[in-house]
Amino acid sequence: MASETEADSTSSGDTVRLGLMIAKNGQSLSSDEWEVLADIFEDVINNKHEDLSLPFAADEGLPNLGGAKVEFVTGEQIDTQTAVQVAEHLILEEGVVGLFGHFTSTTTAAAMVAAEKNSVPLLSEGTSMSLLNAGYDYWLRSFGGDDFYVESSMEFIDSVKEASGDISTIALCSENSDFGTGIASLEKAAAEEHGYEVVENVFYDSTDRDVSSKVRLLKDAGADVVMMSSYATDAVAFMEEFKAQDYFPKMLLGQRGGFMSSGFAKTLGADADTVLTTARWCTAMDNEASVQIAKLFEEKTGSALIGDVLVDVWNGVLLAVAINQAGSTDSKEIRAAFAQGLDLDPALDPMALDGYVYGETGENENHACVIVQYADGALGTVYPEDKAVAELTYPSETWSER
């Protein structure tokens, strides 16, 4: 995989270049995982691996483009300004014909302007509902938006309430950018619709490291469930302060973000146990493609593959599938392939989705969600029942019980 400083030829002839944009800041406790996974997928696409059940593993390169090789070119972004600059650099100077990677909703909104201007497909998992309303042709999302994850969360809470009968109140705690405020608004409305009383709604700046006053508010509220929307470093800060104040709710449910960062469990160890979060994927899935990519990643890094990392880089593979299906690097033909539905063998899909068909808004019609819980430093799927591989711990253990 080439870095953004290694410019050479554009995507033509025997090389198709795709831009991997990575956010290297406090939103993630580790930033090299995306590059490691991209290297793995690049090798799988470009070289024959007959022992793997992954896209292009049986071939060498993209067969419909005469065996053209795929090259992932990396660009670093840290905010909305650099997101635009990096996107334009990758498109105009590196010659990429598609963009994907690790984005927030705000950096997605910035990068999609550059992508649309240059008619280059951008696959990003920014979850803000506002992204659907932009009316852009070249922005695509393989998984759902915040509304989908929030509703899935409420259905999960309902299922726990049905079994236990002791959930009636919810407290919300969210960082104050578009990511957190947007989710909090959806959570409040959904909680009330499902018959729960929202007893506290806390907002904070993700750069704050003293969150003691916010934790006191949550502790005093005494809600059965605390739902959080945080980035990586602030999620850890809250967990450390929860322990310092000897407080933990019956259920702590995060909305991906920092709770899905590999650094979350690495930093906290057993203190992360019983924390729940929505997720797009979990390593413990009964799916050969999933097992294989998780194993390849762990062999390279010594760490478990996190769902958000897989999804972000998997979008690069989906770009390669669309380009191969189109038999062309022409942007209109690539976009048409996404709209028609990607010709991807379900047996080669580690995400185990029902397919990839991207509608007029750019969102895949077949996205899915699972609820996962930390136990002994690892994530296991606890909901929905047909995908569960671990038993739910509820109510959560107190600090003295751990």
Buried (B, 14 or more C-beta within 10 A) or exposed (E): BBEBEEBEEBBEEEBBBBBBBBBBBBBBBBBEBBBBBBBBBBBBBBEEBEEBBBBBBEBBBBEBBEEBBBBBBBBBBBBBEBBBBBBBBBBEEBBBBBBBBBBBBBBBBBBBBBBBBBBBBBBBBBBBBBBBEBEBBBBBBBBBBBBBBBBBBBBBBBBBBEEEEEBEBBBBBBBBBBBBBBBBBBBBEBBEEBEBEBBBBBBBEBEEEEBEEBBEBBBEBEBBBBBBBBBBBBBBBBBBBBBEBEBBBBBBBBBBBBBBBBBBBBBBEEBBBBBBBBBBBBBBBEBBBBBBBBEBBEEBBEBBBBBBBBBBBBBBBBBBBBBBBBBBBEBEBBBBBBBEBBEBEEEBBBBBBEEBBBEEBBBBEBBBBBBBBBBEBBBBBBBBEEBBBBEBBBBBEEBEEE
